[in-house]
Amino acid sequence: MAGAYGLDLNVLPEIWRRLKVPPSERDEIFESLLLMEGSALEFMHKKKAGQ
């Protein structure tokens, strides 16, 4: 009920498999996902608060 709270990271193994992401690239992609997630959540919470 509090709105968006984050990505479901449990799906990443399936995403890696379907997109054939090499294991050597996964750490960098994961870090980028977390950065984007944090920025998106911050934006959505500010927007919800009317800031």
The first five atom37 places (N, CA, C, CB, O) and aatype in JSON, in Angstrom:
{
  "aatype": [12, 0, 7, 0, 18, 7, 10, 3, 10, 2, 19, 10, 14, 6, 9, 17, 1, 1, 10, 11, 19, 14, 14, 15, 6, 1, 3, 6, 9, 13, 6, 15, 10, 10, 10, 12, 6, 7, 15, 0, 10, 6, 13, 12, 8, 11, 11, 11, 0, 7, 5],
  "atom_mask": [
    [1, 1, 1, 1, 1],
    [1, 1, 1, 1, 1],
    [1, 1, 1, 0, 1],
    [1, 1, 1, 1, 1],
    [1, 1, 1, 1, 1],
    [1, 1, 1, 0, 1],
    [1, 1, 1, 1, 1],
    [1, 1, 1, 1, 1],
    [1, 1, 1, 1, 1],
    [1, 1, 1, 1, 1],
    [1, 1, 1, 1, 1],
    [1, 1, 1, 1, 1],
    [1, 1, 1, 1, 1],
    [1, 1, 1, 1, 1],
    [1, 1, 1, 1, 1],
    [1, 1, 1, 1, 1],
    [1, 1, 1, 1, 1],
    [1, 1, 1, 1, 1],
    [1, 1, 1, 1, 1],
    [1, 1, 1, 1, 1],
    [1, 1, 1, 1, 1],
    [1, 1, 1, 1, 1],
    [1, 1, 1, 1, 1],
    [1, 1, 1, 1, 1],
    [1, 1, 1, 1, 1],
    [1, 1, 1, 1, 1],
    [1, 1, 1, 1, 1],
    [1, 1, 1, 1, 1],
    [1, 1, 1, 1, 1],
    [1, 1, 1, 1, 1],
    [1, 1, 1, 1, 1],
    [1, 1, 1, 1, 1],
    [1, 1, 1, 1, 1],
    [1, 1, 1, 1, 1],
    [1, 1, 1, 1, 1],
    [1, 1, 1, 1, 1],
    [1, 1, 1, 1, 1],
    [1, 1, 1, 0, 1],
    [1, 1, 1, 1, 1],
    [1, 1, 1, 1, 1],
    [1, 1, 1, 1, 1],
    [1, 1, 1, 1, 1],
    [1, 1, 1, 1, 1],
    [1, 1, 1, 1, 1],
    [1, 1, 1, 1, 1],
    [1, 1, 1, 1, 1],
    [1, 1, 1, 1, 1],
    [1, 1, 1, 1, 1],
    [1, 1, 1, 1, 1],
    [1, 1, 1, 0, 1],
    [1, 1, 1, 1, 1]
  ],
  "atom_positions": [
    [[0.8, -1.19, 0.0], [0.0, 0.0, 0.0], [0.85, 1.26, 0.0], [-0.91, 0.0, 1.18], [0.33, 2.36, -0.22]],
    [[2.14, 1.12, 0.24], [3.01, 2.29, 0.32], [3.55, 2.7, -1.05], [4.17, 2.01, 1.25], [4.33, 3.64, -1.14]],
    [[3.14, 2.02, -2.09], [3.62, 2.34, -3.43], [4.81, 1.49, -3.81], [0.0, 0.0, 0.0], [5.04, 0.42, -3.25]],
    [[5.56, 1.99, -4.76], [6.72, 1.24, -5.27], [7.78, 1.09, -4.17], [7.33, 1.95, -6.51], [8.03, 2.03, -3.41]],
    [[8.38, -0.07, -4.1], [9.42, -0.3, -3.1], [10.66, -0.96, -3.67], [8.86, -1.15, -1.99], [11.64, -1.12, -2.95]],
    [[10.65, -1.35, -4.94], [11.86, -1.91, -5.54], [11.57, -2.98, -6.56], [0.0, 0.0, 0.0], [10.44, -3.44, -6.72]],
    [[12.61, -3.36, -7.25], [12.52, -4.4, -8.27], [12.48, -5.79, -7.62], [13.69, -4.3, -9.25], [13.0, -5.98, -6.52]],
    [[11.88, -6.73, -8.31], [11.91, -8.13, -7.87], [13.17, -8.75, -8.47], [10.6, -8.92, -8.31], [13.17, -9.19, -9.62]],
    [[14.22, -8.79, -7.69], [15.51, -9.29, -8.17], [15.54, -10.81, -8.29], [16.61, -8.82, -7.25], [16.5, -11.37, -8.82]],
    [[14.51, -11.48, -7.79], [14.44, -12.94, -7.9], [14.33, -13.41, -9.34], [13.26, -13.46, -7.1], [14.6, -14.58, -9.63]],
    [[13.95, -12.54, -10.24], [13.79, -12.92, -11.64], [15.09, -12.83, -12.44], [12.73, -12.05, -12.29], [15.14, -13.26, -13.59]],
    [[16.13, -12.27, -11.84], [17.37, -12.06, -12.59], [17.96, -13.34, -13.21], [18.39, -11.44, -11.69], [18.39, -13.29, -14.36]],
    [[17.99, -14.46, -12.5], [18.55, -15.65, -13.15], [17.83, -16.01, -14.46], [18.48, -16.83, -12.2], [18.47, -16.42, -15.43]],
    [[16.53, -15.86, -14.48], [15.77, -16.14, -15.71], [16.07, -15.1, -16.78], [14.26, -16.18, -15.43], [16.19, -15.44, -17.96]],
    [[16.2, -13.85, -16.39], [16.54, -12.78, -17.34], [17.91, -13.05, -17.95], [16.51, -11.39, -16.65], [18.09, -12.98, -19.16]],
    [[18.89, -13.35, -17.08], [20.25, -13.64, -17.57], [20.19, -14.77, -18.61], [21.21, -14.04, -16.39], [20.81, -14.69, -19.67]],
    [[19.44, -15.82, -18.27], [19.37, -16.98, -19.17], [18.72, -16.61, -20.49], [18.6, -18.13, -18.5], [19.26, -16.92, -21.56]],
    [[17.56, -15.96, -20.44], [16.82, -15.64, -21.67], [17.57, -14.68, -22.57], [15.47, -15.06, -21.33], [17.52, -14.79, -23.8]],
    [[18.26, -13.72, -21.97], [18.99, -12.74, -22.77], [20.44, -13.16, -23.06], [18.99, -11.41, -22.06], [21.19, -12.44, -23.71]],
    [[20.79, -14.34, -22.55], [22.14, -14.88, -22.75], [23.23, -13.9, -22.31], [22.33, -15.25, -24.22], [24.21, -13.67, -23.02]],
    [[23.03, -13.34, -21.12], [24.0, -12.4, -20.56], [25.19, -13.19, -20.01], [23.36, -11.5, -19.45], [25.01, -14.05, -19.15]],
    [[26.38, -12.91, -20.5], [27.56, -13.64, -20.01], [27.79, -13.36, -18.52], [28.81, -13.24, -20.82], [27.61, -12.23, -18.07]],
    [[28.18, -14.38, -17.77], [28.45, -14.19, -16.34], [29.43, -13.05, -16.06], [28.98, -15.46, -15.75], [29.32, -12.38, -15.03]],
    [[30.37, -12.83, -16.94], [31.38, -11.78, -16.73], [30.77, -10.38, -16.77], [32.47, -11.89, -17.79], [31.41, -9.43, -16.3]],
    [[29.57, -10.21, -17.3], [28.94, -8.9, -17.41], [27.87, -8.67, -16.34], [28.32, -8.74, -18.78], [27.37, -7.56, -16.2]],
    [[27.51, -9.69, -15.61], [26.36, -9.62, -14.71], [26.57, -8.68, -13.52], [26.04, -10.99, -14.2], [25.64, -7.98, -13.12]],
    [[27.77, -8.66, -12.95], [28.01, -7.78, -11.79], [27.83, -6.31, -12.18], [29.43, -8.01, -11.23], [27.2, -5.55, -11.45]],
    [[28.39, -5.92, -13.3], [28.26, -4.53, -13.75], [26.8, -4.17, -14.05], [29.13, -4.28, -15.0], [26.33, -3.09, -13.71]],
    [[26.09, -5.09, -14.69], [24.68, -4.85, -14.99], [23.87, -4.77, -13.71], [24.12, -5.97, -15.9], [23.0, -3.91, -13.58]],
    [[24.17, -5.65, -12.75], [23.46, -5.64, -11.47], [23.65, -4.31, -10.75], [23.94, -6.8, -10.59], [22.69, -3.73, -10.24]],
    [[24.89, -3.82, -10.7], [25.16, -2.53, -10.07], [24.4, -1.41, -10.76], [26.65, -2.23, -10.08], [23.87, -0.52, -10.1]],
    [[24.34, -1.45, -12.08], [23.6, -0.43, -12.83], [22.11, -0.5, -12.54], [23.84, -0.6, -14.34], [21.45, 0.53, -12.39]],
    [[21.58, -1.71, -12.45], [20.16, -1.87, -12.1], [19.84, -1.28, -10.73], [19.77, -3.36, -12.13], [18.82, -0.6, -10.56]],
    [[20.7, -1.54, -9.76], [20.47, -1.0, -8.43], [20.53, 0.53, -8.42], [21.5, -1.56, -7.45], [19.74, 1.17, -7.73]],
    [[21.44, 1.09, -9.18], [21.54, 2.54, -9.28], [20.28, 3.13, -9.91], [22.77, 2.94, -10.1], [19.73, 4.12, -9.41]],
    [[19.82, 2.52, -11.0], [18.59, 3.0, -11.65], [17.37, 2.82, -10.75], [18.37, 2.25, -12.98], [16.5, 3.69, -10.69]],
    [[17.32, 1.7, -10.04], [16.22, 1.44, -9.13], [16.16, 2.52, -8.05], [16.35, 0.05, -8.49], [15.1, 3.07, -7.76]],
    [[17.31, 2.81, -7.45], [17.37, 3.82, -6.41], [16.94, 5.19, -6.9], [0.0, 0.0, 0.0], [16.2, 5.9, -6.22]],
    [[17.38, 5.56, -8.08], [17.01, 6.85, -8.66], [15.52, 6.9, -8.97], [17.82, 7.12, -9.93], [14.86, 7.91, -8.71]],
    [[14.99, 5.84, -9.52], [13.56, 5.79, -9.86], [12.7, 5.86, -8.6], [13.24, 4.52, -10.66], [11.7, 6.58, -8.57]],
    [[13.08, 5.12, -7.56], [12.31, 5.14, -6.32], [12.34, 6.52, -5.67], [12.85, 4.1, -5.34], [11.32, 7.01, -5.19]],
    [[13.52, 7.14, -5.67], [13.63, 8.49, -5.12], [12.72, 9.45, -5.87], [15.09, 8.97, -5.19], [12.02, 10.25, -5.25]],
    [[12.73, 9.37, -7.19], [11.88, 10.24, -8.02], [10.4, 9.99, -7.73], [12.18, 10.01, -9.51], [9.64, 10.94, -7.56]],
    [[10.0, 8.73, -7.68], [8.58, 8.41, -7.46], [8.11, 8.85, -6.08], [8.35, 6.92, -7.63], [6.99, 9.34, -5.92]],
    [[8.98, 8.67, -5.05], [8.58, 9.06, -3.71], [8.48, 10.58, -3.58], [9.57, 8.51, -2.69], [7.59, 11.08, -2.89]],
    [[9.39, 11.31, -4.24], [9.32, 12.76, -4.22], [8.05, 13.24, -4.93], [10.57, 13.37, -4.88], [7.38, 14.16, -4.46]],
    [[7.75, 12.61, -6.08], [6.57, 12.99, -6.83], [5.3, 12.73, -6.02], [6.52, 12.23, -8.16], [4.38, 13.54, -6.01]],
    [[5.28, 11.58, -5.32], [4.12, 11.23, -4.5], [3.94, 12.22, -3.35], [4.27, 9.79, -3.95], [2.82, 12.55, -2.97]],
    [[5.06, 12.7, -2.81], [5.01, 13.63, -1.69], [4.72, 15.06, -2.15], [6.33, 13.58, -0.92], [4.54, 15.96, -1.34]],
    [[4.69, 15.26, -3.47], [4.37, 16.57, -4.01], [5.54, 17.54, -4.02], [0.0, 0.0, 0.0], [5.36, 18.75, -4.06]],
    [[6.75, 16.99, -3.98], [7.93, 17.84, -3.97], [8.36, 18.21, -5.36], [9.05, 17.17, -3.25], [9.34, 18.93, -5.53]]
  ]
}
